[in-house]
Amino acid sequence: MHELQALLTADLSAQAAALASGRVGSVALTEATLARIDERNPGLNAFVQLAAAGARAAAEASDARRVARVART
């Protein structure tokens, strides 16, 4: 969980590397990111509209593709 929290403030290349290596899944990173947005956005007003359901669906699809690739090798 500590690495996941650190990734929330990391740059996108670090997040992509963690995803590619399998150290973190897309769903876990997406859920942590959405939780951070929920926590911080009321004071920031950075997001007017958030497509959380779409983000979750995309993360689930990404993890499913990763599992399918691993199963074939």
TORPA-4810 file (N, C-alpha, C, O; in nm, 3 decimals):
<nodes>
NODE_1_0.083_-0.120_0.000_0.000_0.000_0.000_0.087_0.125_0.000_0.048_0.228_-0.056_M
NODE_2_0.204_0.116_0.063_0.292_0.233_0.068_0.334_0.275_-0.073_0.336_0.394_-0.105_H
NODE_3_0.369_0.176_-0.157_0.410_0.209_-0.294_0.295_0.274_-0.370_0.316_0.368_-0.447_E
NODE_4_0.175_0.226_-0.348_0.058_0.283_-0.414_0.040_0.429_-0.375_0.013_0.513_-0.461_L
NODE_5_0.054_0.459_-0.248_0.042_0.598_-0.203_0.152_0.684_-0.264_0.126_0.799_-0.302_Q
NODE_6_0.272_0.632_-0.273_0.382_0.707_-0.333_0.357_0.732_-0.480_0.394_0.837_-0.532_A
NODE_7_0.294_0.637_-0.548_0.266_0.654_-0.690_0.167_0.767_-0.717_0.166_0.823_-0.826_L
NODE_8_0.084_0.799_-0.619_-0.015_0.905_-0.639_0.050_1.042_-0.659_-0.012_1.131_-0.718_L
NODE_9_0.171_1.059_-0.612_0.241_1.186_-0.632_0.358_1.172_-0.728_0.433_1.267_-0.751_T
NODE_10_0.373_1.053_-0.786_0.481_1.029_-0.882_0.440_1.079_-1.020_0.322_1.105_-1.045_A
NODE_11_0.538_1.093_-1.108_0.505_1.134_-1.245_0.447_1.015_-1.321_0.453_0.901_-1.275_D
NODE_12_0.392_1.044_-1.438_0.326_0.939_-1.515_0.420_0.829_-1.561_0.378_0.714_-1.574_L
NODE_13_0.546_0.861_-1.584_0.639_0.756_-1.627_0.661_0.655_-1.514_0.675_0.536_-1.541_S
NODE_14_0.665_0.700_-1.390_0.679_0.608_-1.276_0.553_0.524_-1.260_0.561_0.404_-1.231_A
NODE_15_0.437_0.585_-1.279_0.312_0.509_-1.272_0.306_0.405_-1.383_0.266_0.291_-1.359_Q
NODE_16_0.346_0.444_-1.504_0.345_0.350_-1.617_0.442_0.235_-1.593_0.410_0.120_-1.625_A
NODE_17_0.558_0.264_-1.537_0.656_0.159_-1.508_0.601_0.062_-1.404_0.620_-0.059_-1.417_A
NODE_18_0.535_0.112_-1.303_0.477_0.026_-1.200_0.366_-0.062_-1.258_0.354_-0.179_-1.223_A
NODE_19_0.287_-0.005_-1.348_0.183_-0.083_-1.414_0.244_-0.190_-1.504_0.203_-0.306_-1.500_L
NODE_20_0.344_-0.152_-1.584_0.406_-0.245_-1.678_0.476_-0.361_-1.607_0.476_-0.473_-1.656_A
NODE_21_0.534_-0.333_-1.491_0.605_-0.438_-1.417_0.511_-0.527_-1.337_0.551_-0.634_-1.290_S
NODE_22_0.386_-0.485_-1.323_0.291_-0.562_-1.244_0.296_-0.535_-1.096_0.228_-0.603_-1.018_G
NODE_23_0.376_-0.436_-1.055_0.384_-0.402_-0.912_0.251_-0.345_-0.861_0.221_-0.353_-0.742_R
NODE_24_0.173_-0.289_-0.951_0.043_-0.234_-0.916_-0.050_-0.259_-1.034_-0.007_-0.259_-1.149_V
NODE_25_-0.177_-0.279_-1.005_-0.275_-0.300_-1.111_-0.347_-0.171_-1.145_-0.347_-0.074_-1.069_G
NODE_26_-0.406_-0.171_-1.262_-0.479_-0.052_-1.308_-0.596_-0.017_-1.216_-0.620_0.100_-1.186_S
NODE_27_-0.669_-0.120_-1.172_-0.784_-0.094_-1.084_-0.737_-0.033_-0.953_-0.797_0.064_-0.905_V
NODE_28_-0.632_-0.087_-0.894_-0.582_-0.035_-0.767_-0.536_0.110_-0.781_-0.567_0.193_-0.696_A
NODE_29_-0.462_0.139_-0.887_-0.413_0.275_-0.907_-0.529_0.370_-0.936_-0.529_0.484_-0.888_L
NODE_30_-0.625_0.326_-1.014_-0.741_0.410_-1.044_-0.823_0.438_-0.919_-0.862_0.553_-0.895_T
NODE_31_-0.849_0.336_-0.839_-0.927_0.356_-0.716_-0.854_0.450_-0.620_-0.917_0.536_-0.558_E
NODE_32_-0.723_0.434_-0.607_-0.647_0.523_-0.519_-0.649_0.666_-0.571_-0.659_0.761_-0.494_A
NODE_33_-0.639_0.681_-0.702_-0.644_0.815_-0.762_-0.781_0.878_-0.741_-0.789_0.995_-0.705_T
NODE_34_-0.887_0.802_-0.762_-1.022_0.856_-0.742_-1.045_0.894_-0.595_-1.109_0.995_-0.566_L
NODE_35_-0.993_0.813_-0.504_-1.006_0.845_-0.361_-0.932_0.975_-0.328_-0.981_1.057_-0.252_A
NODE_36_-0.815_0.991_-0.387_-0.738_1.115_-0.363_-0.812_1.236_-0.420_-0.813_1.343_-0.359_R
NODE_37_-0.871_1.220_-0.536_-0.950_1.329_-0.595_-1.066_1.364_-0.502_-1.091_1.481_-0.475_I
NODE_38_-1.138_1.261_-0.454_-1.251_1.286_-0.362_-1.205_1.359_-0.237_-1.276_1.444_-0.184_D
NODE_39_-1.087_1.324_-0.190_-1.033_1.384_-0.068_-0.992_1.530_-0.090_-1.019_1.615_-0.005_E
NODE_40_-0.929_1.557_-0.201_-0.868_1.689_-0.221_-0.950_1.787_-0.305_-0.933_1.908_-0.293_R
NODE_41_-1.037_1.736_-0.389_-1.105_1.824_-0.481_-1.197_1.928_-0.416_-1.208_2.038_-0.470_N
NODE_42_-1.262_1.899_-0.305_-1.349_2.002_-0.248_-1.276_2.136_-0.222_-1.335_2.243_-0.240_P
NODE_43_-1.152_2.130_-0.182_-1.077_2.253_-0.159_-1.012_2.310_-0.283_-0.983_2.429_-0.289_G
NODE_44_-0.991_2.225_-0.381_-0.922_2.268_-0.503_-1.017_2.308_-0.616_-0.989_2.399_-0.694_L
NODE_45_-1.129_2.238_-0.624_-1.221_2.256_-0.736_-1.150_2.236_-0.869_-1.176_2.310_-0.965_N
NODE_46_-1.062_2.138_-0.877_-0.988_2.111_-0.999_-1.073_2.032_-1.099_-1.054_2.045_-1.220_A
NODE_47_-1.166_1.952_-1.050_-1.252_1.872_-1.136_-1.395_1.920_-1.122_-1.451_1.922_-1.012_F
NODE_48_-1.454_1.958_-1.234_-1.594_1.997_-1.235_-1.679_1.873_-1.255_-1.783_1.856_-1.191_V
NODE_49_-1.634_1.787_-1.345_-1.703_1.661_-1.372_-1.600_1.550_-1.375_-1.494_1.564_-1.436_Q
NODE_50_-1.630_1.440_-1.310_-1.537_1.329_-1.301_-1.605_1.204_-1.356_-1.713_1.166_-1.309_L
NODE_51_-1.545_1.142_-1.453_-1.600_1.021_-1.516_-1.547_0.897_-1.444_-1.475_0.816_-1.503_A
NODE_52_-1.582_0.883_-1.318_-1.530_0.774_-1.236_-1.570_0.637_-1.288_-1.488_0.546_-1.291_A
NODE_53_-1.694_0.622_-1.331_-1.740_0.491_-1.381_-1.661_0.451_-1.506_-1.623_0.336_-1.521_A
NODE_54_-1.638_0.546_-1.594_-1.560_0.518_-1.714_-1.416_0.485_-1.681_-1.356_0.397_-1.744_G
NODE_55_-1.360_0.554_-1.584_-1.222_0.527_-1.543_-1.211_0.387_-1.484_-1.115_0.315_-1.511_A
NODE_56_-1.309_0.349_-1.402_-1.308_0.215_-1.343_-1.321_0.107_-1.451_-1.251_0.006_-1.446_R
NODE_57_-1.410_0.129_-1.546_-1.429_0.032_-1.654_-1.302_0.017_-1.738_-1.265_-0.094_-1.773_A
NODE_58_-1.237_0.127_-1.769_-1.113_0.123_-1.846_-1.003_0.051_-1.769_-0.925_-0.025_-1.827_A
NODE_59_-0.996_0.074_-1.639_-0.895_0.007_-1.555_-0.920_-0.143_-1.549_-0.826_-0.222_-1.559_A
NODE_60_-1.045_-0.181_-1.534_-1.079_-0.324_-1.531_-1.043_-0.390_-1.664_-0.989_-0.501_-1.665_E
NODE_61_-1.072_-0.323_-1.775_-1.039_-0.378_-1.907_-0.888_-0.390_-1.924_-0.839_-0.489_-1.980_A
NODE_62_-0.815_-0.292_-1.876_-0.669_-0.295_-1.886_-0.611_-0.412_-1.806_-0.523_-0.483_-1.854_S
NODE_63_-0.659_-0.431_-1.684_-0.612_-0.543_-1.603_-0.649_-0.676_-1.667_-0.570_-0.771_-1.662_D
NODE_64_-0.767_-0.686_-1.727_-0.808_-0.810_-1.794_-0.717_-0.840_-1.913_-0.680_-0.956_-1.935_A
NODE_65_-0.680_-0.738_-1.989_-0.588_-0.759_-2.101_-0.451_-0.806_-2.050_-0.389_-0.893_-2.111_R
NODE_66_-0.406_-0.749_-1.940_-0.275_-0.787_-1.883_-0.279_-0.933_-1.838_-0.184_-1.008_-1.863_R
NODE_67_-0.386_-0.975_-1.772_-0.399_-1.113_-1.726_-0.403_-1.208_-1.846_-0.342_-1.316_-1.843_V
NODE_68_-0.473_-1.169_-1.951_-0.482_-1.255_-2.070_-0.345_-1.271_-2.136_-0.311_-1.380_-2.183_A
NODE_69_-0.266_-1.164_-2.140_-0.132_-1.171_-2.198_-0.044_-1.265_-2.116_0.030_-1.346_-2.172_R
NODE_70_-0.051_-1.253_-1.984_0.031_-1.338_-1.897_-0.009_-1.483_-1.912_0.077_-1.572_-1.911_V
NODE_71_-0.137_-1.510_-1.924_-0.187_-1.647_-1.934_-0.141_-1.714_-2.064_-0.123_-1.836_-2.068_A
NODE_72_-0.121_-1.635_-2.169_-0.078_-1.690_-2.298_0.072_-1.722_-2.300_0.116_-1.800_-2.384_R
NODE_73_0.149_-1.663_-2.210_0.293_-1.686_-2.215_0.336_-1.803_-2.131_0.455_-1.834_-2.125_T
</nodes>
